[in-house]
Amino acid sequence: MSSPHEIVRVELGPRSYAIDIASDNLPQLGDFLAERGQVSHAVIVTDENVQDPYALRAAESLSARSREVAIMVVRPGEASKSIDAAAALWDGLLDLGADRQSVVVAVGGGVVGDLAGFVAATYARGLRFLQVPTTLLSQVDSSVGGKVGINLPAAKNMVGAFLQPLGVLVDTATLATLPDREFRSGLGEVVKYGVALDAGLFEFLEGRAAQLLARDPQTLVQTIARCCRLKAEVVRQDEREETGLRAVLNYGHTFAHAFETLTGYTALLHGEAVAIGMASAARLAERLGRVDRALVDRQRALLEALGLPVRGPKLDPRKVLSAMTHDKKVAHGRLRFVLPSRLGQVELVENVDQAEVRAAVRGK
């Protein structure tokens, strides 16, 4: 039986690119990049957890096709999505003699991809960029769509840019060494796609929870490809978040970003915060009469089956509301929430009573 292999296209005219999804395709990275243009200088950005073995394997593959390959390493964790970390990478690129012919290759999870992409977008007014996501969360979400950026102390992802990559290479074999908590965190974003965009995917996840948790290669490739296709279609229609359509991808995130900010980006992994945020958003939707209790319970059951939290840390609901005012979906000072109307469909909702939001935060 041949290994599963999927190609997903992100159609954006001259900025279109392919997502190559398979198991053990990292050794083909050099060829994958060379097919997208001549490369004489590749700079890998990675973190201390991924440097050995994956960044080193990526460098070995790139070395066969590039005259010069360098590796820059950052500390793992959300704290590296900072102005200081970006400045260190800018200085590093300068020391390496990087110029407009260089390519930045992000090898790591969402933090590495967001940070490296932001540095690529801003250094020398823009370098070419390639994504090699090594966590489930980054493989299904953050590596696709061109959003790159860093955090401010008071708000997540508030400084950034849009930079579409040359391509994305997803090697599901990199998930074998991912800690269980990190792997489950990625499943939070997977569930998001089902609730927000694809009831069929949600049903697939309900029937394949055991295979997913066992990291079955066939199930992983199928799941990741389906999520990437869903995101690619949304990005095709609303690349720069100008029509509001792309906001559907932020289901659960208004709550999640507030929880992350108030806990200093350390208590919760992003996918865990999203899972809690989706549970909160579903409760809010029920309180507003948009969905029934059956959807709330069904979503909670799937999240729990995948080992994800549905109750957040004890936080003052007023502080949560205050943190939400920094959310990028705020318009003219008014909070807006992505809320389900049925399984597989969400909508952007304005003018929500703050008392209802506070109740949803408290778990009511």
ZIRA-V993374 format. One line per field, one symbol per residue. ss: DSSP state (2 for helix, 1 for strand, 0 for the rest). Layout:
BEGIN
ss = ???
END
This chain:
BEGIN
ss = 0000111111002220111111000222222222000000111111100022222222222220000111111100022200222222222222200000011111110222222222222222200111111002222222000011111100111111110000011112222220022222222222222222202222222220222220002222222222222222222220000000222222002222222222000000022222222222222222200000222222222222200000000000222222220000001001011111110011111100022222222000
END
